[in-house]
Amino acid sequence: MHLNRQRLRIGRAPPDRAPCAGRVTPLEETIRRCADKPSDNVIKPEICMSFDSLGEAYDFYNLYSWEVEFGIRYGKSRLNVERTKCLQEIVCGCSGKPEQQNSWSCRCECPAMTQEARERSPRLSPWNHPGK
């Protein structure tokens, strides 16, 4: 029997980095790089990219996943002692194991993921991207 319970939400979202008119976003930087050197994929995640917010990181990886043809979702997250999110995984929609052996689940243990870690300064930077 499946109980319909709401998820308990603990903690709060970390503050976004303050906007700066001169700062170039990773998406803009990637598009400019592609204009100089054309390739098959326009959006290419790289290790140590820096994002202003978790939403910006999710949008960037989502655009990349559309190009490479897979879906994404939020994975595990961690809270620090102030109960603020300090780590968030963005994983392939097929990552993880199916709950039952013979199920219609799309879970196939896909390794594609990125981890967004909050640094001491208010910004996010991924430090793991094995790709698909």
N, C-alpha and C positions, 0 to 999 in steps of 0.2 A: 504494500500500500504506500502510495506516494503522498506525503503530507505537503500541503501548499503553504509554505512558510515564507515570510519575507526575510531577506538577508539582513543580518545585523551589521550596520555600518559603524565602524569605529575609526576615529582619527579624522584628519581633514586633509584637503589637497594642499600641496606646498605652494607658496607664493610664486607667481611667474616673475621672470626677470623683467626689469623696467624697460620699456621700449626706447630705442635710440634711433634717431633718423639716419645716422651714418652706418649702422650695423647691417651687414648683408646676411640674409637667412641662408641656411644650408640648401634649401630648394632653389633659391635664386642663384647661388654659387654653382650648383650642379648644372642648371640650365645654361648658364654662361659658359661653363667648361665644355658642354656638349656642342655649343655653337662653334667653339674654336676647333674641337676635335670630334666630328660626328662618329657615332657608334650605334649599335643595335638598340641599346637601352639609354634613355635620357636620364632617368633617375637611378643613381648608383649610391647606395649607402656605403660609408667608409667608417673605419674605426676612429674613434675620438671626434666625431662630429658633435657640435654643441648646439642645443636647441633652447629657446627661451621658455618653453612650457612643454608639459607632457602632451597636450593636444597637438602642438606643432610637430613633435616627434612622431605621434601616431599618424597624422596626416601624411607626413613624408614617407613613412614606411608603407602606408596604405597605397600611395601612388606607385611606389616601387613594386608592391605585390600585384597591382593591376597589370603592370608591364610584364612581369615574369609569370603572371597567371596563377596566382593562388590568393586565398583569402586570409585575413588576419583577425585576431581577437586579443583582448587583454589576458595575460597569464597571471602568474604569481606576483605579489607585491609585498613590500616590507615597510614597517613603520619604525621611526627612530624613537628615542626616549621622550620627545615632545609630542608623540603620536601624530607626526606628520609623515606623509609618504616619502620615503627616501630611495626606493627602488621599485621599478615596475617593469615586468617582462611583457613584450608584445610578441605574440607567437603566431605561427601558422594555424589556420582554422582546423587543420588535421592533426595537430600535435596532441600528445597524450595517448593513453591506451583506452580501448573501448571498455565499458563497464561489464559487458557480457561477451562471451566468446562468439556466439552466433548472433550478432546484432547488425542493424542497418547503419550503425555509427560510421561516420567518415573518419574517425580517429585512427591514425596509422603510424603514430610516433614520428611524425615529420620533424626534423631538427631545425627548420628555419625559425629564427627568432632574433630579437634584439633586446638588450637590457638597458633601461634608462636609469642611471644612477644620479642622485642629487649630490652635487659637489658642495664644498663649504660655501662657495659663492652661489647665489640663487640661479643656477642654470642646470640643465640636464645634459648628460653626454652618454651615448651608448658605448659600451666597452666589450660587447660580444656580438658578432654577427656571422654565424657559420654559413649563411645563405641557403639556397635551396638546391 
